[in-house]
Amino acid sequence: MLCSLQLRVFRAVAQEGSITKAAVNLGYVQSNVTARIQQLEAEVMTPLFYRQRGMILTPAGEKLLVYAEKILHLLDEAEKFLSPSDVPSGSLAIGTYNSISSLHLPEVLAQYLKSYPEVELSLYTGSGDELLRKVQRYELDGAFVKMFASSGENIIRELEINEELVIISRPEYEDIQSLCNRPFLMNSAGCPNRNQLESWLQFQGFGKVRFMEFNHVDSIIQGVLADLGVPLIPHSVVKNYEDKELLRSLGDCTVQPDSESLI
């Protein structure tokens, strides 16, 4: 019969791809981890790992991992629920992507940790699709994602932040026509903001657009200040720069408000 300890060991080895690394993370000796994996394989009567250059999940192992994550998540929730303390504690893993992690979360998380110091908070950054997968697989307790449409099982949208997306430039550029031949400083292909910009430019009749890929909002801002090009980013990012007359947003290029949700 499967037990939670076996499943935790199994999940750790699957995540690390190594008996040694899993043992270090779990605080166990390597032989103990090896024995637990062997016992689990004997119990389910099938190999769970390919043992070639590390520990790689077999198809059976991949299936078991899905159930292991669900079971362990439910066990952790039960332990929290049955805890005698009304004060939140334990681990809380939140996912986000770079732009929102630098804009909104620092202040929110600082206030949260001040109110609930017993919580062990961790933050993971990644693409929207990756974050959604991690929430569905119980690897994250929640995630901030962009333009979320709930279609997955057990996915709930808790709150929404609306952002006005604008094209920004240095002060000497006065209209979008003067920026047509400039590179657009954007995240890599597939980013919702970039997709939205491409659709808007196509609708306005602009031709082929050059992109320079920047995957962090601070780097994008510095690129605009250095006159490398222009981006489409949340207006709240540049308000302080506008107040100092270092940058300007082109109001006639404002795209429909964007939304970010916590799931």
Secondary structure, DSSP 8 states (H G I E B T S, - for coil): ---HHHHHHHHHHHHHT-HHHHHHHHT--HHHHHHHHHHHHHHHTS--EEESSSEEE-HHHHHHHHHHHHHHHHHHHHHHHH-S-SS--EEEEEEE-HHHHHHTHHHHHHHHHHH-TTEEEEEEE--HHHHHHHHHTTSSSEEEEES----STT----EEEEEEEEEEE-TT--SGGGGTTS-EEE-STT-HHHHHHHHHHHHHT-----EEE--SHHHHHHHHHTTS-B-EEEHHHHHHHHHTTS-EE-GGG-EEEEEEEE-
